[in-house]
């Protein structure tokens, strides 16, 4: 099987797990969000650290937490991802998977804006059109519902900041996430200890719930490993398009499985976002094609 095909299948696997994960969290509605977040953090550390240990790569953690600057960057990334995880868990529990879908659809466009503001990147005309459509979608949804879609906006923004912060680290995604959950683990264990002392902990009450909580570590780790493997086999433009499978599956979970209502304002917002993403993807492919053409042209030029 060609590497490109392998990468596409690996990315589909990663996004399918992410996109269908609301079904898993619906099974744990009886677990308070903070306790569920603490278990996700702890068991993720077990899985990630175990994976690095098997690969003989634990020493690479020094690149994420071994120096003050790297540790600070990792800590900021940890704060962003834990906020993102918590809000996602809470959204599923309060029946707002529709909003999480909107948030992850919006994320690429928020990331583009953050790139302009933070990294001084320049956008093409098509990219500005895409950002404008996304802004219009949020504005009309805010006007129609009388409140901004805060869940979607915070999810997109925290994940966007998370991505920018991670660019400052020289280690790979698995090592960096291991460093993040390593820094978060003391807080997670502290909260679980408090719950145990107050006799409020859910873990241990029944085998079914305890097993699902332990499984949260694998559910967090597996798609990231698949994504990392996919990123080595396909270009970033293809990855960017394939990642829309994640919010699409979340959208289907919300509407088809959980029967969350869709107002006309939601339908307009999703329509505008989908149009924006289509334009954004076309712009990305055009840039990628121009980049490859430039490389081919320069390589074909005879040496001076």
HUNORSUL-V792251 format. One record per pair of residues at least 6 apart in sequence whose ideal C-beta (glycine too) atoms are under 6 Angstrom apart, sorted by the first residue. I is the first residue (numbers start at 1). J is the second residue. D is the distance in whole Angstrom. If there is no record, write none. Layout:
# HUNORSUL-V792251
I/J/D ; I/J/D
This chain:
# HUNORSUL-V792251
3/233/4 ; 4/234/6 ; 6/233/5 ; 7/230/5 ; 7/233/3 ; 7/234/4 ; 10/226/5 ; 10/229/5 ; 10/230/4 ; 11/230/4 ; 11/242/4 ; 13/226/5 ; 14/223/4 ; 14/226/4 ; 14/227/4 ; 15/243/6 ; 15/245/4 ; 15/246/4 ; 17/223/4 ; 18/223/5 ; 18/246/4 ; 19/246/4 ; 19/249/3 ; 19/250/5 ; 20/249/6 ; 22/92/5 ; 22/97/5 ; 22/253/5 ; 25/89/6 ; 25/92/4 ; 27/212/6 ; 28/36/6 ; 28/212/6 ; 29/93/6 ; 31/202/5 ; 33/89/5 ; 33/90/5 ; 36/89/5 ; 37/85/6 ; 37/86/5 ; 37/89/6 ; 38/188/4 ; 38/191/5 ; 38/192/5 ; 39/213/4 ; 39/216/6 ; 40/216/4 ; 40/220/6 ; 41/181/5 ; 41/184/5 ; 41/188/4 ; 42/185/6 ; 42/188/5 ; 43/214/6 ; 43/216/5 ; 43/217/3 ; 44/181/5 ; 44/217/5 ; 44/220/4 ; 45/181/4 ; 45/185/5 ; 46/217/6 ; 47/217/4 ; 47/218/6 ; 47/221/4 ; 48/178/4 ; 48/221/6 ; 49/178/6 ; 52/58/5 ; 52/178/6 ; 60/171/6 ; 60/175/5 ; 61/179/6 ; 63/171/4 ; 64/70/6 ; 64/74/5 ; 64/171/5 ; 64/175/6 ; 64/176/5 ; 64/179/3 ; 65/71/5 ; 65/74/6 ; 65/179/5 ; 73/165/6 ; 73/168/5 ; 73/169/6 ; 74/179/5 ; 74/180/6 ; 75/183/6 ; 76/165/5 ; 77/162/6 ; 77/165/5 ; 77/166/6 ; 77/180/5 ; 78/180/4 ; 78/183/5 ; 78/184/5 ; 80/158/5 ; 80/161/5 ; 80/162/4 ; 81/162/5 ; 81/180/6 ; 82/184/6 ; 83/158/5 ; 84/158/4 ; 84/159/5 ; 87/154/6 ; 87/155/6 ; 88/100/6 ; 91/99/6 ; 91/100/5 ; 91/151/5 ; 95/260/6 ; 96/151/6 ; 97/250/6 ; 97/253/6 ; 97/254/4 ; 97/258/6 ; 98/254/4 ; 98/260/5 ; 99/149/6 ; 99/151/4 ; 99/152/5 ; 100/250/6 ; 101/247/5 ; 101/250/4 ; 101/251/4 ; 101/254/6 ; 102/152/4 ; 103/152/4 ; 103/155/3 ; 103/156/5 ; 104/246/6 ; 104/247/4 ; 105/247/4 ; 105/273/5 ; 106/134/6 ; 106/152/6 ; 106/156/4 ; 107/156/4 ; 107/159/5 ; 109/131/5 ; 109/134/4 ; 110/156/4 ; 110/157/6 ; 110/160/5 ; 111/160/4 ; 111/163/6 ; 114/160/5 ; 114/164/6 ; 115/121/4 ; 118/164/6 ; 124/283/5 ; 126/279/5 ; 126/283/4 ; 127/283/5 ; 129/279/6 ; 130/276/4 ; 130/279/4 ; 130/280/4 ; 133/272/5 ; 133/275/6 ; 133/276/4 ; 134/273/6 ; 134/276/5 ; 136/272/6 ; 137/269/4 ; 137/272/4 ; 137/273/5 ; 140/268/6 ; 141/149/5 ; 141/265/5 ; 141/269/4 ; 142/148/5 ; 144/265/3 ; 145/265/6 ; 169/176/5 ; 173/228/5 ; 174/228/6 ; 195/201/4 ; 202/209/6 ; 203/210/5 ; 203/213/6 ; 204/210/6 ; 237/284/5 ; 237/285/6 ; 237/288/4 ; 240/284/6 ; 241/281/5 ; 254/260/4
